[in-house]
């Protein structure tokens, strides 16, 4: 069996010492796999991904990347451990050009390698190449997400963490972005994404975890979760009559 890229076991975390949001959550992501974290508002989805990204203090539990423990590692050091985090908002430098954003993404790399990675990113995303000298602030929401992901890829991460990547996007832009996300795992990287749109997240992932009140409730293959009307009714806040809303 292939060893997982990410193992997070029994994570207890929160924003203050007396208010824990997560109460022993565990997730795993294998190489080449996209895993979605879904659940109702307040379930702890974003807290979990921020804890893995080193942005929220972990009070108990263990996080490991490729078998190497990273629990408590500050966010700015996790890039060296192969982790890239793309936040929901403020994920590009609007006053800098597209190319300058990519330069910042590769600031820790040797100059020649950084330049090569920039050209690779621009070749991968032709829309960015066409506008490489333009300010990132002129981009649409979907284009900004594309740039944020391209910048995150500059360090060739093993684990890519996406927090609500399609928030605020039109359905068409969201579908396009999900297509880009699927392309990220071709080289063996792993993707863990938090998404409020449960149906879309499961349609574009391999496995899913349903969180509720800061604990694991259900996990399984995405197609199985999509087909289970009870999951929609109980854990995702859908009325029984709406259960078809989870189906592809």
Secondary structure, 3 states (H helix, E strand, C coil): CCCEEEEEEEEEEEEECCEEEEEEEEEEEECCCEEEEEECCCCCHHHHHHHHCCCCCEEEEEEEECCEECCCCCHHHHHHHCEEEECCCCCCCCCCEHHHHHHHHCCCCCHHHHHHHHHHHHHHCHHHHHCCCCEHHHCCHHHHHHHHHHHHHHHCCCEEEEECCCCCCCHHHHHHHHHHHHHHHHHCCEEEEECCCHHHHHHCCCEEEEEECCEEEEEEEHHHHHHCHHHHHHHCCCCHHHHHHHCC
